Amino acid sequence: MTATRIISENGLLRALPMAAAIDALRAALRSGTDPESDPPRTIVPVEHGQLLLMPAHRNRYAGVKIATVAPDNPAAGLPRVQGQYLLFDAPTLAPLALLDGIALTTVRTAAVSALAADMLAAPDARHLVVFGTGPQAHRHLEALRVVRPLTRVTVVGRTPTNVEHFVEAARRDTGLDVGPGAPSAVATADLVACCTTARTPLFDGTLLMPHATVMAVGSHERGSREVDSATVRGCTVVVESRSAAVREAGDLIPDLDSGHLDRESLVPLADLATGAATADPARPRLFKSVGMAWEDLAVAGAAYEAAEEEHSDPPTHGG
């Protein structure tokens, strides 16, 4: 029996660079993955937060992510979200790998945003406004640099010290023009990445330029909103799946419920990937992500294959 491979955060990041994660998601959609067939996320309320269960199955692999959300953890210096991902061989359902679930989530969320941006954003998009200073904000900067020639980054956050640390790290790591800013910076943004746990909108959507692309990824909760109705109603809205968006996308649900946004007008990401749909170039674009199990599976499978290849390389000997 083959031992289950353990893939840590460092192992995942080493085995699967961001560009490869983006390619894995693109390949999954182009090879026929139907996000509409994903089982709904199971959310179990517990005393101090939530237990989340996200299974998926396709072709070579099956997998399940078990995650927890503990809102009070950050105040105690602990992660808000924790978890693990178990990858199985599809034909035998034998376990293949146990992956760091949070590293996987952070990478796949940024990678799916970058995939959407690659299909929606202006080819010469250079100015990114990022809301948030946590791991998702860092990974989104990394991922969006893969698909667009960024030169300027404006960071908007609630805590000045966190913004300062983010700016310093981003300048050091990227060499880009990175600085703090206010929500009004979206008025000159080519790309806007919303990577927060905000319950109320972060900026005024009427400020967006016609060519702007917004990615809202912070939550799968019905009561959370990172973007306002002006953004939702003024943009072409792209989603991972219509059913998941109607069920979980707090940014969209108020306008869906009021009739200002029609379910059938939501553009599935798969339709963009396969060329079945395009976005109106005269309007801003909004990609609303809730995070889905097919994304975890695609990235976990690619990471496992890369790790297996890495460890199967024959040793080299000096002469």
N, C-alpha and C positions, 0 to 999 in steps of 0.2 A: 504494500500500500504506500503510495506516495505521500510524503509528509506535507502538511499544509504550510505553505510559505507565509511568513510574517513580513508584511511590507509596512514599515514605519513611515512617518511623515518625511524624513530625510530620504528614505528609500524610494518613496513615491515621487518626490520632486527630482531626484537624480534619474530615475528610470524614465520619467515622462515629462520632458520639457513642455512648457505651455503651448508651443506651436503644435506639438504632437497631440496634446489633449484636444485642441481645437479641431485638428484633422480627424481625430477619432469620432467626435460628435458629428462633424460634417459627413463622414463616411457612413455613420449609422443612419442618418436621415436619407442619404442618397441610395442606400441599399435596401430601403423599404421599411425601416422602423416606423411604426405608427404610434405617436405619442398618445393618441386617443385611446389606445388599448391598454395603457398603463393602469394597473389597479390603483384605486384612490389611496392616498396616504392615510394610514390609520393613526389617529391621534387619541391617546388615552390620557385624560387629566389625572394627575396625581397631586399629593399634598403640596409639593414644592415646585410644580411645573407640569411638564408634559413628557410622555413617552411617545416616540414616533417610530413607525414601522413602514419601510418602503421596499417592497419586493419587485423584481422584474425578471423577465426571461426572454432570451432571443438567441437563436442559432446555437452557438458554441457554449454560451454561458447562461447561468441563472445566478441571482444574487439577492441579498437583502441587507439593507442598512437599518441598524437599530440606533436611534439617537435620542438624546434627552435634551430638554430645554429647561433651564433653571434660571428664571429672571433675576433672582437675588444673588446669584453667584458672583457677578463682577464686583459687587460691594465687598465681598470677602476675598477678592483677588483670585477667583476661580473662573474657568471658562463658562460662559452662558450656555454654550452648546457643546455636547460631548457625544461620542459614539464610536461604533466600529462597523466595518463592512465585511460580510462573509461572501466570498465568491465560490460558486460551484461549477463543476463540469456539467453541461446541460444533459448529455446522453445518460450519464450514470448518477447525477446529482451527488457526486463525491465532492467534498470540500477541497478547494484548490489553494485559497489564499485568504488571509485575514488582513485587511488593510485599515490603516488609521482613518476612521470615518470622517473626522473633521477636516483633515488635510484633503481627503477626497472631495468633500463637499465644497471646500474653498476653491479648489482648482476647477472643478467642473462648473461651478456657478460663474466664475470669471470667464472660463472658456466658452460657455454657451452665450454669454454676453458678447464676447469678442466675435463669435461666429455670427451672431445677429448683426453686430456693427459692421462686419465685413460685407454683409449683404445689403445694408441699409444706409450706411454713412457715406458722405462725400469722399471720393478717393483721396483728396488732399486735406482731409480733416487733421488739424494741427493743435487746436486748443481744446483741452479736456478740463471740465469742471467736475471734481469728485466731491460728493457729500459723504462724510464719514472718514474716520482715521484708523479703523480696525483692520483685521486681516483681509476682509473682502475688498476694502479700498486699495490696499497694497497689491493684492492679486489682480484687481481690475486694471490698475495702472500697468502692471506687467503684461497682462493679456492684450490690452488695447494697443500697446506699443508694437505687438506682433503684427497687427492688421492695418494700422494706420501710422503715418509719419509724424507722430506727435512732437511738438517743439515746446509747448507751453502747458503747464498744469496749474490750475487754481484749486486750492484745498479749502473746503468749507466744513467747519466742525463746531460743536457746542463748547468744547473745552480748549482754551487757547494753548495750554501746555501740550495737549495731544496734537493739535495742529502743528505746533512748532516742531515737535519730534518727527511727525510725518514729513514735513517739508524738508527737514535736515536729511532724513534718511533717503527720501526720494531724490534730492539733489545729488547726494553722494552716489547712489546706486545707478542713476540714469543719466546724469549730466544735463538734464533738461532745465529749462527755466521754470522753477517750481516756487510758488508763493501762496500765502494765505489770501483769502478773499471773502466776499459776502455773497449771499444768494443771488443778488442782482448780476453776478458775473455770468449767469446763463445767457444774458443778452448778447454776449460775444462768443459763446461756446459753439464749437462744432459737435462736440460730444459731451454728454452729461451722464455721469454714473452715480446713481443713488444707492449707497451701500450702508444703510442705517436701519435702526429699529424704530424709526419715527412713527408716531401715531397720527400726525397731522402733516399736511404738505410742506415741502421744504422750500419751494420757490413759486414765483408767479409765472404760470405757463404762458401768459400773453407776451412775455419777454423773449420767447424763443425765436430764433431766426428760422426762415422757411427750410433751410437745409439741415437743421440740427437733428441729431439723433439722441434720444434719451433712453437709458437703461435703468429700470427700477427693479431691484433684486432683493430688497431688504427683508421681505416678509411673505409668508404664505397665509397670513391671518386675515380674516374678513374685516376686522376692525382697524387695520393699519393702513396708513396712506403716506406715501412719499411724494406723490404728484397730485396736483389739483385737477378739478374738472375742466379748467381751461386747457390744460395739457391733454387730457384724455379726449376731449371733444375736438381739439384743434389738430390732432395728430392722426396719421395712419397707425393703428394699434396692432402690434404683432405679439402673438402669444405662443407658448410651447404647445398648448392644446386648448381648444375652446372649452371643453368640459372642465378641465382643471382650472381655467381662468374664472369661469362662472362659479365654481365651487369655492375658490380660495383667494382670488386676486382682489384684496381690499381696495387697491387703487382703482379698480374698474367697476366693482359691484354697485356702488351708488349710482353710477351713470347707466349701468345695465338695468338696474331696478326702476329707475325713473323713465326709461325709454329714450334717453339721450344718446345711448350707445346700443347698437344692435349686435346680438351674438354673432350673427352671420357676417358682420363686417370685420370681425376679428380675423386677422390674417395668420394662419398657422405657420410656424417657423419652417416646417417641413415643406410647405408649398414654395417658400422662397428658395430653399436648398435644392429643390428639384426643378425649379424654373416654372412651376405651375402658377406662380403669382409674382408680382412686382409691387414695389411701393411707389406711391405718387411722389415724384420729385419736387412738386410744388408745395408740399406740406411737410412739416416736421414729422419725424417718426418716433414712436414710443414702443420699446420692447419691454413688456411686463413679464418677468420671470417669477414663478413660484417654486421652481426647483422640482425635478421629476426623477422617478426611479430609473427610467431608460437612460438618462444622462449619467447617473452613478454607474450603471452597468457598463456602458460604453467606455467610460474612462477607466473603470476598474479592470475591465478585460484588457485594454491596451496597456495599462501599467503592469499587469501580471505578465503579459507576453514580453514586454520590454525587460522586466526583471528576470524572467526565465532565460532570455537571450544573453543578458549581461552575465549571469552566473554560469552559463554553459560555454562561454568563451574558453578555449584551451589556454593554460598558463604559458607565458613566454619565459624563455631562459636566455640569460645573457651569454655571449660567446667569449 
